[in-house]
Amino acid sequence: MQTYLVGGAIRDALLGMPGSDRDWLVVGATPEEMVARGFLPVGRDFPVFLHPQTREEHALARTERKSAPGYRGFTIHAAPDVTLEQDLARRDLTINAIALPAALADVQPLPVGALVDPFHGQRDLQAKVLRHVTGAFREDPVRILRVARFAARFADFRVAPETMALMQEMVAAGEVDALVPERVWQELSRGLMEATPSRMFEVLRSCGALAVLLPEVDRLWGVPQPAAHHPEVDTGVHLMMVLDMSARLDAPLPVRFACLTHDLGKGTTVAEALPRHIGHEQRSAELLAHLCERWRIPVDVRELADVVAREHGNIHRSGDLGAAALVRLLERCDAFRRPQRFGLALLACECDAHGRRGFEERPYPPRPRLLAVLAAAAAVDTGAVAQAVRDRGASGAALGAAIGAAVQRARTEAVAAQLPAVEQGVPPPV
């Protein structure tokens, strides 16, 4: 029985990056032996065990044989006769198919001479190339998403031409159609959180997978916008700039997904109306709903994206709105009940505003202005307003409407009183 450190921890150490979670591979053992040594079995699809002390995952060496379409269509063979090289051969990229004997895993600096690297992963790391290990790559369509995700993490790496050609063949063969929502979202969400998320979508688009998975996004390339507001003109180019700005501003996942989907409606603007996109916000929200249903996007993520899709134009133009319109905007965004989410929506809109050529460093006044407006409106004592309505004798079915109207008036008055100070950047009184 031999144990090896494999995968991302070695790759990142060779790149001088902070360490990934450590994955361990066990060669020459049976599940029974692992249990006898105190390991806890946790693998559902293949033998994986938790170390009794460190709780790190240890997987038995295995081979995989394609037996049906999709990423689940595999027959797994895990046995003591499976060699280290056979296990490494089933991995996705050469840079992830490097192993190190466990006894040397904590040696510093990394003992490069002891690495087991049958597929020349170190060479590809030095050349900054993402290359598939063997033709077995074609058997798992999730690997297309993984390559795209690694492109987003390592933005200066290129995809090997033969790997791109293989991914294009897989898309043409319909392998991507067999992907299930859980795995698609898992990889998309991880790619969105990388340092250069635009690279993920560039790779997916280059191999044809984006048109299958996210046609609403794919069709945005080549769609023009007014050059006065969008010097980059192309909507797809703008979208990638917005995504990378969200990474630059260290935005959380819901904001990055909202950035990805905020302009979907521009892909359905009729040719006669171009380059303007009147009403694209509502069309974006409708397309977003279908996309989220298809890939089972988490509720908190889809709800923020819906607010941003519907209201980003109004938020951008909020400097032209009066007190009453500002309060209605806050109500549509559910800002009084969900102020934290509203703050995230404003961050997404700031990414949108900065994601234009020449606008990257410009201030974005709507964000601090609307936060100040919200603070002024939220300071209204709604309980006192409601009681005053009751004291005037309102009751029955009309009571709720009367209270709602009175609260809205009070908030509008509060905002109107505070607007001069807001325009000068003075925070509202606490």
C-alpha positions as CSV (number, residue, x, y, z in Angstrom):
1,M,0.0,0.0,0.0
2,Q,1.5,3.3,-1.1
3,T,0.0,6.8,-0.6
4,Y,0.6,9.9,-2.8
5,L,-0.2,13.5,-2.8
6,V,-1.9,14.3,-6.1
7,G,-3.5,17.1,-8.1
8,G,-4.0,20.8,-7.2
9,A,-1.8,20.9,-4.1
10,I,1.3,20.0,-6.2
11,R,0.3,22.2,-9.2
12,D,-0.1,25.2,-7.0
13,A,3.1,24.6,-5.1
14,L,5.0,24.4,-8.4
15,L,3.4,27.7,-9.3
16,G,4.3,29.3,-6.0
17,M,0.6,29.8,-5.2
18,P,-1.1,29.3,-1.8
19,G,-1.8,25.6,-1.3
20,S,-5.1,24.0,-2.4
21,D,-6.8,21.3,-0.3
22,R,-4.6,18.2,-0.3
23,D,-5.9,15.2,-2.1
24,W,-4.4,11.8,-1.5
25,L,-4.3,8.7,-3.7
26,V,-3.8,5.2,-2.3
27,V,-2.3,2.5,-4.5
28,G,-2.4,-1.2,-3.8
29,A,-5.1,-1.3,-1.1
30,T,-8.6,-2.6,-0.8
31,P,-11.6,-0.9,0.9
32,E,-11.4,-3.6,3.6
33,E,-7.7,-2.7,4.3
34,M,-8.6,1.0,4.5
35,V,-11.4,0.4,7.1
36,A,-9.1,-1.9,9.1
37,R,-6.6,1.0,9.3
38,G,-9.3,3.3,10.8
39,F,-10.3,5.2,7.6
40,L,-13.9,6.2,7.4
41,P,-15.6,5.3,4.0
42,V,-17.5,8.3,2.5
43,G,-17.4,7.7,-1.3
44,R,-20.7,7.2,-3.0
45,D,-19.6,6.6,-6.6
46,F,-16.1,5.3,-5.9
47,P,-14.0,4.3,-2.9
48,V,-13.0,7.5,-0.9
49,F,-12.1,7.5,2.8
50,L,-11.4,10.1,5.5
51,H,-8.1,9.8,7.4
52,P,-8.8,9.0,11.0
53,Q,-6.7,11.9,12.3
54,T,-6.5,14.6,9.6
55,R,-9.9,13.9,8.0
56,E,-8.4,14.5,4.6
57,E,-9.8,12.5,1.7
58,H,-8.0,9.4,0.5
59,A,-9.2,7.8,-2.7
60,L,-8.2,4.4,-4.0
61,A,-6.5,4.3,-7.3
62,R,-9.0,3.6,-10.1
63,T,-9.7,3.5,-13.8
64,E,-12.8,4.6,-15.6
65,R,-14.5,3.2,-18.7
66,K,-17.2,5.0,-20.6
67,S,-20.5,3.1,-20.5
68,A,-23.2,5.7,-21.2
69,P,-23.6,9.3,-22.3
70,G,-22.9,12.1,-19.8
71,Y,-20.6,12.6,-16.9
72,R,-22.2,9.8,-14.9
73,G,-21.9,7.2,-17.6
74,F,-18.8,5.5,-16.3
75,T,-17.8,2.0,-15.0
76,I,-15.4,2.4,-12.1
77,H,-12.6,-0.1,-11.5
78,A,-10.8,0.3,-8.1
79,A,-8.5,-2.5,-7.1
80,P,-5.1,-3.1,-5.7
81,D,-3.8,-3.9,-9.2
82,V,-4.5,-0.4,-10.5
83,T,-1.2,1.5,-10.9
84,L,-0.4,5.1,-10.1
85,E,0.2,5.9,-13.8
86,Q,-3.2,4.3,-14.7
87,D,-4.9,6.5,-12.2
88,L,-3.1,9.6,-13.3
89,A,-4.1,8.8,-16.9
90,R,-7.8,9.3,-16.2
91,R,-7.3,12.8,-14.9
92,D,-8.3,15.9,-16.9
93,L,-5.2,18.0,-17.4
94,T,-1.5,17.3,-17.4
95,I,-0.9,20.0,-14.8
96,N,-3.3,18.0,-12.5
97,A,-1.7,14.6,-13.1
98,I,1.4,14.9,-11.0
99,A,2.0,12.9,-7.8
100,L,4.4,13.0,-4.9
101,P,5.0,10.2,-2.3
102,A,3.2,11.0,0.9
103,A,6.4,10.7,2.9
104,L,7.7,13.8,1.1
105,A,4.5,15.8,1.1
106,D,5.7,18.2,3.9
107,V,9.2,18.7,2.7
108,Q,10.1,22.3,1.9
109,P,11.1,23.3,-0.7
110,L,9.0,20.9,-2.8
111,P,11.3,17.9,-3.8
112,V,10.8,18.3,-7.5
113,G,13.1,15.4,-8.3
114,A,10.7,13.0,-6.5
115,L,7.6,14.0,-8.5
116,V,5.9,11.3,-10.5
117,D,5.0,13.1,-13.8
118,P,4.4,10.6,-16.6
119,F,2.4,13.1,-18.7
120,H,4.8,16.1,-18.5
121,G,2.6,18.4,-16.4
122,Q,5.6,20.3,-15.2
123,R,6.6,21.1,-18.7
124,D,3.1,22.4,-19.4
125,L,3.1,24.5,-16.2
126,Q,6.3,26.1,-17.4
127,A,4.9,26.7,-20.9
128,K,1.5,27.9,-19.4
129,V,-0.6,25.4,-21.3
130,L,-3.8,23.7,-20.4
131,R,-3.5,20.3,-22.1
132,H,-5.6,17.1,-21.7
133,V,-3.9,14.0,-20.4
134,T,-5.3,11.3,-22.8
135,G,-8.1,10.8,-25.2
136,A,-10.2,9.6,-22.2
137,F,-10.8,13.4,-21.6
138,R,-13.6,13.1,-24.2
139,E,-15.6,10.7,-22.0
140,D,-16.5,13.4,-19.4
141,P,-18.2,16.6,-20.6
142,V,-17.7,18.2,-17.2
143,R,-14.0,18.5,-18.1
144,I,-14.9,21.2,-20.7
145,L,-16.2,23.3,-17.9
146,R,-13.1,22.5,-15.8
147,V,-10.7,23.6,-18.5
148,A,-12.7,26.8,-18.9
149,R,-12.6,27.3,-15.1
150,F,-8.8,26.8,-15.0
151,A,-8.5,29.3,-17.8
152,A,-10.3,31.8,-15.5
153,R,-7.9,31.0,-12.7
154,F,-4.7,31.0,-14.7
155,A,-5.5,33.9,-17.1
156,D,-2.0,33.7,-18.7
157,F,-2.4,30.1,-19.7
158,R,-3.6,29.1,-23.1
159,V,-5.6,26.0,-24.1
160,A,-3.6,23.6,-26.2
161,P,-4.9,23.5,-29.8
162,E,-5.4,19.8,-29.7
163,T,-7.4,20.1,-26.4
164,M,-9.6,22.9,-27.9
165,A,-10.2,20.7,-31.0
166,L,-11.2,17.8,-28.7
167,M,-13.6,20.0,-26.8
168,Q,-15.2,21.2,-30.0
169,E,-15.6,17.5,-31.1
170,M,-17.3,16.7,-27.8
171,V,-19.7,19.6,-28.2
172,A,-20.5,18.6,-31.8
173,A,-21.2,15.0,-30.5
174,G,-23.8,16.3,-28.1
175,E,-21.8,15.4,-24.9
176,V,-22.5,18.8,-23.4
177,D,-26.3,18.2,-23.7
178,A,-26.0,15.4,-21.1
179,L,-24.7,17.7,-18.4
180,V,-27.0,18.0,-15.3
181,P,-27.8,21.3,-13.6
182,E,-25.9,20.6,-10.4
183,R,-22.6,20.0,-12.1
184,V,-23.0,22.9,-14.5
185,W,-23.8,25.4,-11.7
186,Q,-20.9,24.0,-9.6
187,E,-18.4,24.7,-12.2
188,L,-19.9,28.0,-13.4
189,S,-20.1,29.3,-9.9
190,R,-16.5,28.4,-9.2
191,G,-15.4,29.9,-12.5
192,L,-17.2,33.1,-11.7
193,M,-15.2,33.4,-8.5
194,E,-11.8,33.2,-10.2
195,A,-9.5,36.1,-10.8
196,T,-10.4,36.6,-14.5
197,P,-13.9,35.1,-15.0
198,S,-14.2,36.4,-18.6
199,R,-11.7,33.7,-19.6
200,M,-14.1,31.0,-18.6
201,F,-16.7,32.3,-21.0
202,E,-14.2,33.0,-23.8
203,V,-13.1,29.3,-23.7
204,L,-16.7,28.0,-23.5
205,R,-17.6,30.2,-26.5
206,S,-14.5,29.1,-28.5
207,C,-15.4,25.4,-28.2
208,G,-19.1,26.0,-28.8
209,A,-20.3,24.9,-25.3
210,L,-21.5,28.4,-24.4
211,A,-24.1,28.3,-27.2
212,V,-25.4,25.0,-25.7
213,L,-25.3,25.9,-22.0
214,L,-26.0,29.6,-22.0
215,P,-27.4,30.6,-25.4
216,E,-28.8,33.8,-23.8
217,V,-25.2,34.9,-23.0
218,D,-23.6,33.5,-26.2
219,R,-25.8,35.6,-28.5
220,L,-24.6,38.9,-27.0
221,W,-21.4,38.9,-29.0
222,G,-21.8,41.0,-32.1
223,V,-24.7,43.0,-30.8
224,P,-23.9,46.7,-31.0
225,Q,-24.6,49.4,-28.4
226,P,-24.4,53.2,-28.7
227,A,-20.7,54.1,-28.9
228,A,-21.3,57.3,-26.8
229,H,-22.2,55.2,-23.8
230,H,-20.2,52.1,-24.7
231,P,-17.0,52.8,-26.5
232,E,-16.4,49.0,-26.7
233,V,-19.7,48.8,-28.7
234,D,-20.0,45.0,-28.7
235,T,-22.3,43.8,-25.9
236,G,-20.4,40.6,-25.4
237,V,-17.1,42.5,-24.9
238,H,-18.9,44.8,-22.5
239,L,-20.2,41.8,-20.6
240,M,-16.7,40.4,-20.1
241,M,-15.4,43.7,-18.9
242,V,-18.2,43.9,-16.3
243,L,-17.4,40.3,-15.1
244,D,-13.7,41.1,-14.7
245,M,-14.6,44.3,-12.9
246,S,-16.7,42.3,-10.5
247,A,-13.6,40.2,-9.7
248,R,-11.4,43.3,-9.4
249,L,-13.9,44.7,-6.8
250,D,-13.9,41.3,-5.0
251,A,-17.7,41.0,-5.4
252,P,-19.4,37.9,-4.0
253,L,-20.9,35.2,-6.2
254,P,-24.5,36.6,-6.4
255,V,-23.1,40.0,-7.7
256,R,-20.9,38.2,-10.3
257,F,-23.8,36.2,-11.5
258,A,-26.0,39.3,-11.7
259,C,-23.2,40.9,-13.8
260,L,-23.2,38.0,-16.2
261,T,-27.0,38.1,-16.7
262,H,-27.9,41.8,-16.4
263,D,-28.0,42.5,-20.2
264,L,-29.5,39.3,-21.6
265,G,-32.3,41.2,-23.2
266,K,-29.9,43.0,-25.6
267,G,-29.6,39.8,-27.4
268,T,-33.2,39.9,-28.5
269,T,-33.4,43.6,-29.6
270,V,-34.8,43.8,-33.1
271,A,-32.3,44.8,-35.8
272,E,-34.3,47.9,-36.7
273,A,-33.9,49.3,-33.2
274,L,-30.1,48.8,-32.9
275,P,-27.8,50.1,-31.5
276,R,-30.4,51.2,-28.9
277,H,-32.0,48.7,-26.5
278,I,-35.2,50.2,-25.3
279,G,-36.9,48.0,-22.8
280,H,-34.1,45.4,-22.6
281,E,-34.3,45.3,-18.8
282,Q,-37.7,43.6,-18.8
283,R,-36.6,41.2,-21.5
284,S,-33.4,40.5,-19.5
285,A,-35.5,39.5,-16.5
286,E,-37.7,37.2,-18.5
287,L,-34.7,35.4,-20.1
288,L,-33.0,35.2,-16.7
289,A,-36.0,33.4,-15.2
290,H,-35.8,30.7,-17.9
291,L,-32.0,30.4,-17.5
292,C,-32.3,30.1,-13.7
293,E,-35.0,27.4,-14.0
294,R,-32.9,25.4,-16.5
295,W,-29.8,25.3,-14.3
296,R,-31.5,25.4,-10.9
297,I,-29.7,28.6,-9.8
298,P,-29.9,29.1,-6.0
299,V,-32.7,31.4,-4.9
300,D,-30.6,34.1,-3.3
301,V,-28.5,34.3,-6.5
302,R,-31.4,34.5,-8.9
303,E,-33.3,37.0,-6.8
304,L,-30.4,39.5,-6.8
305,A,-29.9,38.9,-10.5
306,D,-33.6,39.7,-11.1
307,V,-33.4,43.0,-9.3
308,V,-30.3,44.0,-11.2
309,A,-31.7,42.9,-14.6
310,R,-34.9,44.9,-14.0
311,E,-33.6,48.0,-12.4
312,H,-30.0,48.6,-13.4
313,G,-31.0,51.3,-16.0
314,N,-33.1,53.1,-13.4
315,I,-30.3,52.9,-10.8
316,H,-27.8,54.3,-13.4
317,R,-30.2,57.2,-14.1
318,S,-31.3,57.7,-10.4
319,G,-29.5,61.1,-10.3
320,D,-32.3,62.5,-12.4
321,L,-35.0,61.2,-10.2
322,G,-37.0,63.2,-7.6
323,A,-37.9,62.1,-4.1
324,A,-41.1,60.2,-5.0
325,A,-39.5,58.3,-7.9
326,L,-36.5,57.4,-5.7
327,V,-38.8,56.0,-3.0
328,R,-40.7,53.9,-5.7
329,L,-37.3,52.6,-7.0
330,L,-36.4,51.6,-3.4
331,E,-39.7,49.8,-3.1
332,R,-39.4,47.9,-6.4
333,C,-35.9,46.8,-5.2
334,D,-37.4,45.7,-1.8
335,A,-34.7,47.8,-0.3
336,F,-36.5,48.5,3.0
337,R,-36.8,44.8,3.8
338,R,-33.6,43.7,2.1
339,P,-31.1,46.6,2.5
340,Q,-28.1,44.2,2.3
341,R,-29.3,42.8,-1.0
342,F,-29.9,46.3,-2.3
343,G,-26.3,47.1,-1.4
344,L,-25.2,44.2,-3.5
345,A,-27.4,45.3,-6.4
346,L,-25.7,48.7,-6.3
347,L,-22.3,47.0,-6.4
348,A,-23.4,45.0,-9.5
349,C,-24.5,48.3,-11.1
350,E,-21.2,49.9,-10.3
351,C,-19.4,47.0,-12.0
352,D,-21.7,47.5,-15.0
353,A,-20.8,51.2,-15.1
354,H,-17.1,50.6,-14.8
355,G,-17.2,47.7,-17.4
356,R,-16.8,50.1,-20.3
357,R,-13.7,51.3,-22.1
358,G,-12.5,54.5,-20.6
359,F,-14.9,54.3,-17.6
360,E,-12.9,51.9,-15.5
361,E,-11.7,54.5,-13.0
362,R,-14.5,57.0,-13.0
363,P,-16.6,57.6,-9.9
364,Y,-20.0,56.0,-9.7
365,P,-22.2,58.5,-7.8
366,P,-25.5,56.5,-7.8
367,R,-24.2,54.0,-5.3
368,P,-23.4,56.3,-2.4
369,R,-26.3,58.5,-3.3
370,L,-28.9,55.7,-3.2
371,L,-27.4,54.3,0.0
372,A,-27.9,57.8,1.6
373,V,-31.4,58.1,0.1
374,L,-32.2,54.6,1.6
375,A,-30.9,55.7,5.0
376,A,-33.0,58.8,5.0
377,A,-36.2,56.9,3.9
378,A,-35.6,54.0,6.3
379,A,-35.3,56.4,9.2
380,V,-39.0,57.1,9.0
381,D,-40.9,55.6,12.0
382,T,-43.4,53.5,10.1
383,G,-45.0,52.3,13.3
384,A,-45.9,55.8,14.3
385,V,-47.2,56.6,10.7
386,A,-49.4,53.5,10.9
387,Q,-50.8,54.4,14.3
388,A,-51.6,57.9,13.0
389,V,-53.7,56.4,10.2
390,R,-55.6,54.2,12.7
391,D,-56.2,57.3,14.9
392,R,-57.9,59.0,12.0
393,G,-60.4,56.2,12.0
394,A,-59.3,54.1,9.0
395,S,-60.3,50.5,9.3
396,G,-61.3,47.4,7.4
397,A,-60.1,46.6,3.9
398,A,-59.0,50.2,3.3
399,L,-56.7,50.3,6.3
400,G,-53.7,48.5,4.7
401,A,-53.8,50.7,1.6
402,A,-54.1,53.8,3.7
403,I,-51.1,52.9,5.8
404,G,-49.0,52.0,2.7
405,A,-49.8,55.3,1.1
406,A,-49.0,57.2,4.3
407,V,-45.7,55.4,4.8
408,Q,-44.8,56.2,1.2
409,R,-45.6,59.9,1.6
410,A,-43.6,60.1,4.8
411,R,-40.6,58.4,3.2
412,T,-40.9,60.7,0.2
413,E,-41.0,63.8,2.5
414,A,-37.9,62.5,4.4
415,V,-36.0,61.9,1.2
416,A,-37.0,65.3,-0.2
417,A,-35.8,67.0,3.0
418,Q,-32.5,65.2,2.8
419,L,-31.8,65.4,-0.9
420,P,-29.9,68.7,-0.8
421,A,-27.5,67.3,1.7
422,V,-27.3,64.0,-0.2
423,E,-26.3,65.9,-3.3
424,Q,-23.5,67.5,-1.4
425,G,-22.3,64.1,0.0
426,V,-23.4,64.8,3.5
427,P,-24.6,61.6,5.3
428,P,-28.1,61.6,6.7
429,P,-28.6,62.0,10.4
430,V,-28.6,58.8,12.4
